[in-house]
């Protein structure tokens, strides 16, 4: 199946509503332990429909190709084309002495939790996938992991804070400091709130401010995770929190929030909104005179198109980077470097590189490592167990699922980056450059850290 193609509509069991999902893994999850989501959605028998049989490994890939989060998936078509050209995925993966063909089935979550849950269930029950891969924020990844755990199907997630992943699967908020719950079928790699602290706070400390942080956190999965998990880390770093309130996704008027930030003279800004919401906020903030000394944003301005949509342009707005051509890493599948992968993307598409191509690529590296470690790729329990023991070095650097902050979690270390204006005559008007490498000194600093305003 080519990228973006969907199978014929099929009856699905117990789809998850957007409202119940966001309530379960958002404010409600943090209030009552999040255990209700998985149990409430656990109708059906694990492994229902049975795994695929024969000489083909079926891998389902769920990503937000359309909708408000489509920027995260803008490089996925290129990634899939590259993966399908590698020896492992074109000639087959050898498992237990037998060579298995690999079939990748791509489904669009449409940036909608309900759709994400439906297509994941379809992949499990109708396409009989041996493994689910999913990426790009809790809106897509949480319902996919819930379906995977419910039906006993191995699953790997990325580009989601591990705390959101953990709570979405039913982990207790009270256990986040020392999480011990192991989800049998689900694993992930990315980073979490302590890494945001280690990435953002050094940039804040670079400037002389009043140490009050304006926090724009919505009432959704990421927003509530930042409110309950990141705000204590802000305080522990010696800063005061000015919380703008748990606003609803899709809010268009932020006047009250901006007034609150201005009244406290906040010179540091932190957020975790949906991209369209930040664009609306930022335009109003500039118009109303809120211009922080240093703005560090999460979940937004991660990609050139989103950054260029901002008015005024996002010069010196800082964010986190988990992958880029500046990383000294290479593919475990082909030996191709990060810089070559980014250059190939630009040559093939005419578009500027996006950091999500690295994390999506690594999903398939993880799959390859896990399948090679089992005796039967259709034995879901064996594959899931292998995933929990994955340890390798590849396109995103070293990843070890056995040593993360929670069982089945692999941590990659983010970098502090700022959007900078490119020199005259450059192909693209802005570029993401490394300004802080506190968490990953393997990467060289590319530009000086400068005030946003």
N, C-alpha and C positions, 0 to 999 in steps of 0.2 A: 504494500500500500504506500502511495506517495505521500509526502508531507501534506497535512491538511485534509486528507481524505478521511471521511468518517464512514463507518459501516452503516448498513441499513438500520432504521429504528427497530429496536427490539424491546420486549417487555423487560422492565428493570424492577428489582425488588427494593422497596422502601427508600426512594430517593430522599436525600437530605435537603430540607428547605433552607434557603439562605438565612432566613430569620433565626431558625433554631440553631443553625451552625454558628452564626456570629454571636448569638447569645451564649451558646454552650462553651465556646472557646474564648469568648471575650470577657466582659465584666462578670457574667454569671459563673464562668469557669473559675475565675480568681476568687469569687466569693464562696463557692461551695465545693471546690476541689476538683472541678473539671471531670470527675469520674463519670458524670452522668451522660456525656456525649457518646462515648463508645458503647456503654451498656444500653442506652436508649436506641442506638442504631444497630444493635447486634442481632437483629432477626436473621434467620437463615442459619445454615450449618457451615462451619468453616470447611473450606475446600469444596464447597458445593459445585457441581459441574465437572470436577476432576481436572487434574493437570493435563497438559498436552501430551500426546504419545507419539513415539516415532523419532525420526532423525532430524527434527527441527526444533530449535529453541525459539520460542515466541517471547518477544520483549515488547511490552506496552509502554509508550512514552506520552505522558500527559503534560501539556504546557499551554500557557495562555496566548495562543496565536492571534486572537482578536479580543476586543474589549479594552477596558481602561488600563490593563496591565500588559498590553501587547508589546510594549517597549522591551520588556524582559525577554520576550521570545523572538525578538527581531532577527537574531542570528541563528535560530535553531534550524532553519532550512539548510543553511550552509553547513552547520555541524553534522546534521544527519547525512548529508552528501559526503562529507569527509569520513565519517565513521564507516559508511557503507563501502568506501574504497579501501579501508584497511584490510590487511590479510585476515585478521581474526573474523571480521564481519562480512567479508566477501568470499573467502574460501572455507570458513567455518571454524568453530572452536572445538578443540579436542578435549573430550571429557571421558574419563574412565577408559581410555584406549580407543574411543570411537569418535569420529568426526561428525559434528552436528552443524547443519546449516543454521543460519540466524535470520529470523524474520522480525523486523522492527515495525510495529504498528503505532502510528502517531495519531493522537486525538487532541482536539482543541478544547480547553476548559472554558473558553470564551470569557475568562476572567470572572467567572461566576461559580460560587461554591456548589450550587445545586447541579449544574452541568458537569462540574469536575467529578462529583460523586457518581453521577449517572454513567459517564463514559468509563470511569474506572471499573464500575460494576460490570459494564458491558465487556470490557477487556478481559475481566476475570471469568465471567460465566459463559460468554459467547465465543470470545477469541481464544479462551483457554491459555492465557499467557503464563509463562513460567516465572516472570519477573515484571514488576512495575517500576518505572522510573518517573519521577515527577519533579518539577522545578517551579520556582518563582512565586514567593509569598504564600502566606497561609490560605489565602482565598482559593488557590489551586491545590496546594500540597496537603492541607489538613483533611479535606474530604477524601482525597485519594488514599491517604494512609489509614483513615478510618475504615474504608472499604477493604483495603488490603488486610488489615488485622482481623476484621470481621470474617473474611473468607479464607484466611490462612494462606495468603499469597505474599511472597517476598517483595519488599518495596524499599527503594532508596530515594530519599528526598534531598534537595539542595536549594540554596537561596531562600532560606527561611531561618530566622533565629531559632536556635535549638530549643530555647524555652517555649516558644510558640508551638513547635513540633511536639514537645513533651507534654504540654498541657492539652493540646488538641487530641492526643491519644488517650488522655485520662490520667496523666501524672498529676500528683498533688502539688498545688502551689507551695504548700508548707515544706515540701521536700526539695525545692529547687536548689537550696544551698548545698544539699548532699543527696542528690537523686539516686535512688537505687532501683527503681522500677525498670524492669527489662521487658520490652515489647518483643514478643517472639519473632514476628515477621518484619518489623519495620526498623530501618536504620537511616542515618542521614549524615551529611557532612556540610558544614558551613561554619558559622561562629555564633556567638551569643552576646548578651549584654555586657559581660566583663570585657569582651574584646572591643565593643563600642567604647567602653570607658577607656581602655588602653589606647585606642585610636584617636578619640576625640579630645580627651582631657589634656594630653600633651600640647595639642594645638591651642586649647583655651589658655593654658598656662603661659604660652608664648607672649600673650598680650596682658597689659595692665588694665584690669576691669574692676567693676564693683563686685564681682563674683556672684551675680544673680543671673540665673539661667531661665530664659523664656522657653517654656516647654509646650509645644503644639502637638498633643497626642490625642487622636480621635477615640471614639468609643467603638473600637473594633479589635481584632485579635492582636495586631502589632501594637496599636496604641495602648491597650490595656497592659500588655506585657512590658512596654516601656514605662508606663506609669507605675506599675507595681514592682518592677525589677530594676529599671534604670535610674529612676529618681533616687532610691536609696544610695546608689553608686555615685550619683552626682553629689549628694550630701557628704558621702564618705570622702570625696575628693576635695572637700573644703568649699563647696559652692552652695548657694541657696537656690531652692526650686520655686519658680513662679509658674504654676500649672494653669494653662489657659482654659482648662475645662474639657470634659469628655464630650466633644461635639460629635454630631452624626456625620458619617461619610456622605459627601455630596453637598455639604453646607456651602453657601455662596457668600454669606455676609459674616466677616470676622472683625467688625468694628469694635465690639465689646472686648474681645480678646486682645486686640492690638492696643486698645486704651489701657488695659491692665498691664501689659508689658511696658508701655511707655511710662505709666505712673510709677513703676518700680525701677525705672531707668535700666532695664535689662540690656546688657551689652554683649551677652552670649545667647545664642539661639540654638535650640535642639528640636527636632521633629521626627515623625514617622507616619506621614499621611499618604493617601492615594495621590498620585501625580497631579490629576486635574485640580484637586483641592488645594495643593500647595501653590499652584500657579495663581489661583484666585486669591489666596491669602497674600502671597508675595506682592502682587500688584497693588492690593489695598494697603499693605504695610508701607510700601514706598510712598504712595500717595498721601498717607496719613503721618509720615515722618518717623516711622519706626525703622531705624537703620542700625542693626547691631554691629559691633566691632568685628565679631567673628560668628559666622553662621555655619553650623555643622549639621547637615541634613542626612536623614536615613530614608531609604525606600524611594527617594525621589532624586532627580538629577544624576542618576547613575549612568545614563546613556545620552549620547550627543543630541538626539532628536528632542528628548525631554528638556535638556538644558537650553537648546535653542528656542524652545517654545516660551521660555521665561522672558518677561519684560519688566525691568531692563535685563539685558543678558547677564548670565550668572558668573561674571568675572569674580574670582576669589571666593565664591561660595565653596565650602569644603564638604566632602563626603567621604565615604569609605570605599576602598577598592579591594576586591578579593582576587581579581585577575587582570592582567594587562600585558602588553608586549615588553614591559620593563621587568617582568619576572624572569629569573634565571632557570626556568624549568622546561622540561621536554616531555613529549608524549611517551607514555609507557607502551603504546601500541606501535608507533612508527619512529620515535626518536625526533620528531619534528619539534622545533622550539616554539615557545610562546610567541616570540616576535614573528616567526614565520607564519604561524597560524593567523595572527592578526593581519599581517600583510597579505596573505592569501585571501582572507575575507574581503579586504578592501579592493583587491584586484578583481575578484570574482563578482562582487556585487556593486562596486562603485560607491559603497557606503563606508563611513568611518567605522572602525572596529568598535565592538561593544563587549564589555567585560563578561557578559553572560555566556559568550561562546566558550569560554574556558571552563566554567562550571558545568554546562551541559555536556561538553566533551568528556569531562571527568566522570560523569554518571556512567558512561559506557565503558570507561576504563575500569571502574569499580565492578561493573557487571562481568567483564572479562576475567578479572582476578578471582571473583567468587565462583564463577562456573568452572574454572580450571581447577578449583580446590575440591570439587565434589566428585562423586562416582556416578551420579545420575542427575542430570539437569532438570528432570521432571519431578524430582523429590523435593517438594517445596520446603519441608522442614530442614532438609540437609542444606539446601541453598541458603535459607534464612540463617542458619547457624554459621555457614561460611561467611556471610556478609558481616556478621558480628565480629569476625576475626580478620577482616581485611586490613592489611597494612602494606602500603606501597608508596612509591614516589612517582608522580606523573605531572600532567599539565598544570594542576593547581598546587604542585609541591607535595610534601609528605602528608599523607592522610592515614590515620590509624584509628579504626573504630573501637578498638579495645581499650584505649587509654583516654577517652574523652571525658568530659564532665558528667556524662550520664551514659549508661550502657547503650552501645550501638551508635554513639555520636563521635564523629571525627571532626576535629577543629582545624580550620585553615586560618592563618593570621592576616587580618586586613591591614591595609596601608592608608594613611591620611593623604588625600589628594585634593587639589583645587582645580577648578576650571580656569584656564588661562587663554588669553587672546593669542592666536598664532601669528607668526611674522607675515608681513605683506607677501603676497604671492603664493601662500600655502593653499593646498587643495581644500582644506576645511577651515572654517572661521575660528573654532575654539578647539582646545584639546585638554585632556585630563592629565595632569602631571603630579608626580609624587612629591609631597612637601614634608611628610613625616613618616619615618620608618621605625618608630619605637617598638612595634611588635614584630617586625620582620627586617632585621638589619642586613639580611642577604640582598635586599633591594637597595639600589642607590637613590639618593635624593636627586630629583631632577630640576627643582625650582625652589625659590625661597617662599616660605610661608608669609602671606601678606594679609592685611586686614581686609575684610569684606567691604567695609565702608570706612 
